[in-house]
Amino acid sequence: MSTRAGRGEPAWPGPERVPQGPDDLLRRVARGDEQAFSSLYTMIAPRVYGLARRVLRDPAQAEEVAQEALVEVWRTAGRFDASKGSATSWVLTIAHRRAVDRVRSAQAGVERERRVAAASAETPYDDVVEEVTASLEQQQVRRCLQGLTDLQREAITLAYYSGYTYREVAEKLDTALPTIKTRMRDGLIRLRDCLGVEVGASVATAGPGRAGR
């Protein structure tokens, strides 16, 4: 017969010992009885895991949730009210709530990942924005070109859109080279003002890449 350490008294009198159910054990757990919790754990853990397994499907997650639920039982046993139901029902309610919370958390995580992926991916929407922006810029350039003189517009178009040199532009327009350079410089300045952007001195004065030829 086992005895209480250091006292020489029986820990559980054999003939008088009565098996305790979950309700009695949970009340003892509420008083901080670790042995009672161990007994309750052994008694109810399989049912807690089984419930979590049915909700979560994944064995590893079900085991985690079962452990979390039983730890909550240890911490909150004092809240158990036998007048509202059995200890087993109370414990399984905690387990079910935690399993459902885990499912919702997983679903929320998947949704967050989906939104992040959608926001970071190169979607057709981005292509449309780029196309619209480029189209608007082209329209603005065409509008500003219309504000130039005929000579300025033709010279700039030939030099910057067709790739001709100053000398080739002068020949095509049958105009003196110094006049072409002056008209292009003045036209570029007007374009800069119309477009609302800074055109560096090198752009406004140097002309196309082959201007020096």
C-alpha positions as CSV (number, residue, x, y, z in Angstrom):
1,M,0.0,0.0,0.0
2,S,1.5,3.3,-1.0
3,T,2.1,6.0,1.7
4,R,2.4,9.7,1.6
5,A,6.0,10.7,1.5
6,G,7.4,11.5,5.0
7,R,4.1,10.9,6.8
8,G,3.6,7.2,6.8
9,E,-0.1,7.6,6.0
10,P,-2.0,5.8,3.2
11,A,-2.3,8.0,0.1
12,W,-5.4,6.1,-1.1
13,P,-7.1,3.7,1.3
14,G,-7.6,0.7,-0.9
15,P,-11.0,-0.5,0.2
16,E,-12.5,3.0,0.4
17,R,-11.1,4.3,-2.9
18,V,-13.8,5.3,-5.4
19,P,-13.0,5.9,-9.1
20,Q,-13.5,9.5,-9.9
21,G,-15.1,10.8,-13.1
22,P,-14.2,13.9,-15.2
23,D,-16.4,16.2,-13.2
24,D,-14.7,15.3,-9.9
25,L,-11.3,15.4,-11.5
26,L,-11.9,18.8,-13.1
27,R,-13.0,20.3,-9.7
28,R,-9.7,19.0,-8.2
29,V,-7.8,20.4,-11.2
30,A,-9.4,23.8,-10.4
31,R,-7.7,23.6,-7.0
32,G,-4.3,23.0,-8.7
33,D,-4.2,19.2,-8.2
34,E,-1.7,18.1,-10.8
35,Q,-2.4,14.4,-10.2
36,A,-6.0,15.0,-10.9
37,F,-5.1,16.7,-14.1
38,S,-2.9,13.8,-15.1
39,S,-5.8,11.4,-14.6
40,L,-8.2,13.7,-16.5
41,Y,-5.6,14.0,-19.3
42,T,-5.3,10.3,-19.7
43,M,-9.1,9.9,-19.6
44,I,-10.1,12.6,-22.1
45,A,-7.1,13.3,-24.3
46,P,-8.0,10.7,-26.9
47,R,-11.5,12.2,-27.4
48,V,-10.0,15.7,-27.6
49,Y,-7.6,14.6,-30.3
50,G,-10.3,12.8,-32.2
51,L,-12.5,15.9,-32.3
52,A,-9.6,18.1,-33.4
53,R,-8.7,15.5,-36.1
54,R,-12.2,15.5,-37.5
55,V,-12.2,19.3,-37.8
56,L,-8.6,19.8,-39.0
57,R,-7.9,16.6,-41.0
58,D,-4.2,17.2,-40.5
59,P,-2.9,14.9,-37.7
60,A,0.0,17.2,-36.7
61,Q,-2.3,20.2,-36.4
62,A,-4.9,18.2,-34.6
63,E,-2.3,17.1,-32.0
64,E,-1.1,20.7,-31.5
65,V,-4.7,21.9,-31.0
66,A,-5.4,19.0,-28.6
67,Q,-2.4,20.0,-26.5
68,E,-3.4,23.7,-26.6
69,A,-7.0,22.8,-25.5
70,L,-5.8,20.6,-22.6
71,V,-3.4,23.3,-21.4
72,E,-6.4,25.7,-21.5
73,V,-8.3,23.2,-19.4
74,W,-5.6,23.3,-16.8
75,R,-5.4,27.1,-16.7
76,T,-9.2,27.7,-16.7
77,A,-10.6,24.8,-14.8
78,G,-12.0,27.2,-12.2
79,R,-14.5,28.4,-14.8
80,F,-16.2,25.0,-15.1
81,D,-19.8,25.1,-13.9
82,A,-21.3,21.7,-13.4
83,S,-24.8,23.2,-13.5
84,K,-24.3,24.1,-17.1
85,G,-23.1,20.7,-18.3
86,S,-20.6,17.9,-17.8
87,A,-16.8,18.3,-17.6
88,T,-16.4,16.3,-20.7
89,S,-18.7,18.6,-22.7
90,W,-16.9,21.6,-21.3
91,V,-13.5,20.3,-22.3
92,L,-14.7,19.2,-25.8
93,T,-16.2,22.6,-26.3
94,I,-12.8,24.2,-25.7
95,A,-11.2,21.8,-28.1
96,H,-13.8,22.4,-30.8
97,R,-13.4,26.2,-30.5
98,R,-9.7,26.0,-30.8
99,A,-9.9,23.7,-33.8
100,V,-12.3,26.0,-35.6
101,D,-10.0,29.0,-34.8
102,R,-7.1,27.1,-36.3
103,V,-9.1,26.5,-39.5
104,R,-10.1,30.1,-39.7
105,S,-6.5,31.3,-39.1
106,A,-5.2,29.0,-41.8
107,Q,-7.9,30.2,-44.3
108,A,-7.0,33.8,-43.4
109,G,-3.3,33.1,-44.0
110,V,-4.0,31.6,-47.4
111,E,-6.2,34.6,-48.3
112,R,-3.4,37.0,-47.2
113,E,-0.8,35.1,-49.3
114,R,-3.2,35.2,-52.3
115,R,-3.6,39.0,-52.0
116,V,0.1,39.6,-51.6
117,A,0.8,37.4,-54.7
118,A,-1.8,39.2,-56.7
119,A,-0.4,42.6,-55.7
120,S,3.2,41.7,-56.5
121,A,2.6,39.7,-59.7
122,E,3.0,41.3,-63.1
123,T,-0.7,41.3,-64.1
124,P,-2.3,42.4,-67.4
125,Y,-3.5,45.4,-65.4
126,D,0.1,46.7,-65.1
127,D,0.5,46.3,-68.9
128,V,-2.6,48.3,-69.5
129,V,-1.5,51.1,-67.2
130,E,1.9,51.3,-69.1
131,E,0.1,51.3,-72.5
132,V,-2.3,54.0,-71.4
133,T,0.5,56.1,-69.9
134,A,2.6,55.8,-73.1
135,S,-0.4,56.6,-75.2
136,L,-1.2,59.7,-73.2
137,E,2.4,60.8,-73.4
138,Q,2.4,60.4,-77.2
139,Q,-0.8,62.3,-77.5
140,Q,0.7,65.1,-75.4
141,V,3.8,65.2,-77.6
142,R,1.7,65.3,-80.7
143,R,-0.4,68.1,-79.3
144,C,2.7,70.1,-78.3
145,L,4.3,69.5,-81.8
146,Q,1.2,71.1,-83.3
147,G,2.1,74.3,-81.4
148,L,5.4,74.7,-83.3
149,T,6.0,76.3,-86.6
150,D,5.9,74.1,-89.7
151,L,9.7,74.2,-90.1
152,Q,10.3,73.5,-86.4
153,R,7.9,70.6,-86.4
154,E,9.3,69.0,-89.6
155,A,12.9,69.5,-88.5
156,I,12.4,68.0,-85.1
157,T,10.4,65.1,-86.5
158,L,13.0,64.2,-89.0
159,A,15.9,64.5,-86.5
160,Y,14.4,62.9,-83.4
161,Y,11.9,60.5,-84.8
162,S,13.6,59.5,-88.1
163,G,17.2,59.7,-87.0
164,Y,18.5,62.2,-89.6
165,T,21.5,64.5,-88.9
166,Y,21.2,68.3,-89.0
167,R,22.8,68.3,-92.4
168,E,20.4,65.7,-93.8
169,V,17.5,67.6,-92.3
170,A,18.7,70.8,-93.9
171,E,19.0,69.1,-97.3
172,K,15.6,67.5,-97.1
173,L,13.9,70.8,-96.1
174,D,16.1,72.8,-98.5
175,T,17.0,75.1,-95.7
176,A,20.4,76.5,-94.6
177,L,22.1,74.4,-91.9
178,P,22.4,77.3,-89.3
179,T,18.7,78.1,-89.8
180,I,17.8,74.4,-89.1
181,K,19.8,74.4,-85.9
182,T,18.3,77.6,-84.7
183,R,14.7,76.5,-85.5
184,M,15.3,73.1,-83.8
185,R,16.7,74.7,-80.7
186,D,13.8,77.1,-80.4
187,G,11.3,74.3,-81.1
188,L,12.8,72.0,-78.4
189,I,12.6,74.9,-75.9
190,R,8.9,75.3,-76.7
191,L,8.3,71.6,-76.5
192,R,10.0,71.6,-73.0
193,D,7.7,74.3,-71.8
194,C,4.6,72.6,-73.3
195,L,5.4,69.2,-71.8
196,G,6.3,70.7,-68.5
197,V,9.6,68.8,-68.3
198,E,13.2,69.8,-68.1
199,V,15.2,69.3,-71.2
200,G,18.9,69.5,-70.5
201,A,21.0,72.0,-72.4
202,S,22.7,69.1,-74.2
203,V,19.3,68.0,-75.6
204,A,18.1,71.4,-76.5
205,T,21.3,72.4,-78.2
206,A,23.2,69.3,-79.3
207,G,20.3,67.8,-81.3
208,P,20.2,64.2,-82.4
209,G,23.0,61.7,-81.8
210,R,24.6,62.3,-85.2
211,A,24.2,66.1,-85.1
212,G,27.9,66.6,-85.3
213,R,28.2,65.0,-88.7
